[in-house]
Amino acid sequence: MKKLILLAAIVLFSSCATNTSFHSFYQKHQSESDFSLGLNASLIRTFLDEDDIAEIKPLLKKAKHVRVLVFDENAENMSNKFNKFIKHSTFDKLVKVKDDNDKISLYTLEEKEKIKEVVVEIKSDSELILLGLKTNLTQDDIAKVMRDNAISLN
């Protein structure tokens, strides 16, 4: 009986862990945003100039879907909700950059040594922009783009 309860608990917790994708946050808060957009990643490439995406083209090839939320009116409240979402999710903070009052944070959700989702949080005094990208990237893919573009986190 103990083994059955333990197995049920493991299944329950593992199913909760998989429901922490940005998609769930997007669905829940889309109606509160000032602007929202969901696109298949292949459509994004059609909107961008070839010269602009040359550096990130290898990453876009492995992207599946993009979701964007923009909050103006209730940016601070939504920032708190997003931080709570991140805290209770399985996302890892990859990097955080501050410039005056602007902050950019990059979060990743990994599964089986692949980056399945990337979320970018762009926060200023009066605005919050959240960008979620479904991917199938490896750490090597990101390292190669950073190396090819002379980007260093040191």
C-alpha positions as CSV (number, residue, x, y, z in Angstrom):
1,M,0.0,0.0,0.0
2,K,2.9,2.4,0.8
3,K,4.4,1.7,-2.6
4,L,1.1,2.5,-4.3
5,I,0.8,5.8,-2.4
6,L,4.4,6.7,-3.2
7,L,3.9,5.9,-6.9
8,A,0.7,8.0,-7.0
9,A,2.6,10.9,-5.4
10,I,5.4,10.7,-7.9
11,V,3.0,10.7,-10.8
12,L,1.1,13.6,-9.3
13,F,4.3,15.7,-8.8
14,S,5.7,14.8,-12.2
15,S,2.5,15.9,-13.9
16,C,2.5,19.1,-12.0
17,A,6.1,19.8,-13.0
18,T,5.3,19.4,-16.7
19,N,2.5,22.0,-16.4
20,T,4.9,24.8,-15.6
21,S,5.6,25.8,-19.2
22,F,5.2,29.4,-20.2
23,H,2.1,28.4,-22.2
24,S,0.2,27.9,-18.9
25,F,1.1,31.4,-17.8
26,Y,0.3,32.8,-21.2
27,Q,-3.1,31.2,-21.2
28,K,-4.0,32.4,-17.7
29,H,-2.9,36.0,-18.2
30,Q,-3.3,36.8,-21.9
31,S,-6.6,38.6,-21.2
32,E,-4.9,40.9,-18.8
33,S,-2.2,41.9,-21.3
34,D,-2.2,45.1,-23.3
35,F,-0.9,43.1,-26.3
36,S,-0.4,39.4,-26.9
37,L,0.8,37.4,-29.8
38,G,1.3,33.7,-30.5
39,L,3.0,32.6,-33.7
40,N,4.5,29.5,-35.3
41,A,8.3,30.1,-35.4
42,S,8.5,29.6,-39.1
43,L,6.3,32.7,-39.6
44,I,8.7,34.8,-37.5
45,R,11.4,34.2,-40.1
46,T,9.2,35.7,-42.8
47,F,8.8,39.0,-40.9
48,L,12.5,39.4,-40.2
49,D,15.1,40.7,-42.6
50,E,17.6,37.9,-43.6
51,D,20.6,40.1,-42.5
52,D,19.0,40.7,-39.1
53,I,18.6,37.0,-38.3
54,A,21.8,35.6,-39.8
55,E,23.4,35.3,-36.3
56,I,20.4,33.5,-34.7
57,K,19.2,31.5,-37.7
58,P,20.5,28.2,-36.3
59,L,18.5,28.9,-33.1
60,L,15.3,29.8,-35.1
61,K,15.6,26.6,-37.1
62,K,15.0,24.7,-33.8
63,A,12.2,27.0,-32.6
64,K,8.7,25.8,-32.7
65,H,6.4,28.5,-31.3
66,V,6.6,32.0,-29.9
67,R,4.3,33.7,-27.5
68,V,4.5,37.4,-26.5
69,L,2.8,39.2,-23.7
70,V,3.1,43.0,-23.1
71,F,1.8,44.7,-20.0
72,D,1.7,48.5,-19.5
73,E,-1.1,49.3,-17.1
74,N,-0.5,46.5,-14.6
75,A,3.1,45.8,-15.2
76,E,4.2,45.7,-11.6
77,N,1.3,43.4,-10.6
78,M,2.1,41.0,-13.5
79,S,5.8,41.1,-12.8
80,N,5.0,39.8,-9.3
81,K,2.7,37.1,-10.7
82,F,5.4,36.1,-13.2
83,N,8.1,35.9,-10.5
84,K,5.8,33.7,-8.4
85,F,5.2,31.5,-11.5
86,I,9.0,31.2,-12.1
87,K,9.6,30.4,-8.4
88,H,7.1,27.5,-8.5
89,S,8.2,26.2,-11.9
90,T,11.2,24.2,-13.1
91,F,12.7,27.1,-15.1
92,D,16.3,28.0,-14.4
93,K,17.6,31.6,-14.6
94,L,20.3,31.6,-17.2
95,V,21.3,35.3,-17.1
96,K,20.1,38.7,-15.8
97,V,21.2,42.0,-17.2
98,K,20.5,45.4,-15.6
99,D,20.9,48.8,-17.3
100,D,19.7,51.7,-15.2
101,N,16.0,50.8,-14.5
102,D,15.7,48.2,-17.2
103,K,16.2,44.5,-16.5
104,I,16.4,41.6,-18.8
105,S,16.2,38.0,-17.5
106,L,16.6,34.8,-19.5
107,Y,15.0,31.6,-18.2
108,T,15.3,28.1,-19.6
109,L,13.3,24.9,-19.1
110,E,15.4,21.8,-19.8
111,E,14.3,18.2,-20.3
112,K,16.5,15.3,-21.2
113,E,19.5,17.6,-21.9
114,K,17.6,19.7,-24.3
115,I,16.3,23.2,-23.8
116,K,12.6,22.9,-24.4
117,E,11.6,26.4,-23.6
118,V,13.2,29.8,-23.3
119,V,11.5,32.8,-21.6
120,V,12.8,36.3,-21.8
121,E,11.5,38.9,-19.3
122,I,12.1,42.5,-20.2
123,K,11.1,44.9,-17.4
124,S,11.3,48.6,-17.2
125,D,9.7,51.1,-14.8
126,S,6.4,51.1,-16.7
127,E,6.3,48.0,-18.9
128,L,6.7,44.3,-18.7
129,I,7.4,42.2,-21.9
130,L,7.4,38.4,-21.7
131,L,8.6,36.4,-24.6
132,G,8.2,32.6,-24.6
133,L,9.9,30.4,-27.1
134,K,9.3,26.6,-27.5
135,T,12.6,25.1,-28.7
136,N,14.5,21.9,-29.1
137,L,18.0,23.4,-28.4
138,T,21.1,21.9,-26.9
139,Q,23.6,23.8,-24.8
140,D,26.0,23.3,-27.7
141,D,23.6,25.2,-30.0
142,I,23.6,28.2,-27.7
143,A,27.4,28.0,-27.1
144,K,28.0,28.0,-30.9
145,V,25.8,31.0,-31.5
146,M,27.5,32.9,-28.7
147,R,31.0,31.8,-29.9
148,D,30.2,32.7,-33.6
149,N,29.0,36.2,-32.4
150,A,31.8,36.8,-29.9
151,I,29.4,36.9,-27.0
152,S,30.8,36.1,-23.6
153,L,29.1,35.9,-20.2
154,N,32.4,36.6,-18.4
